[in-house]
Amino acid sequence: MNNSIYPCIWCNNNAAEVAGFYESVFPDTKITDKSPLVMEELMKMRKVDIRRLQQAAELN
């Protein structure tokens, strides 16, 4: 089975800020395309400790 998962995150006029947050949390993240309507990121996914995400969100 070779299905890919494409998560979608809804943003209200702050997509660049959200992308920056994900880049700070996931070091292998790379923005691959930007437009006023869509921003695509390539993220190398691995097992993540959700507490790390919560701590990073609290710092920002």
Number of C-alpha atoms within 10 A of each C-alpha: 3 4 5 6 6 7 6 7 9 9 10 6 10 9 17 13 11 15 18 13 15 19 17 13 16 16 10 12 17 15 14 10 10 12 7 7 7 9 14 14 15 12 15 10 9 7 5 10 8 9 9 11 16 10 11 14 12 8 7 6
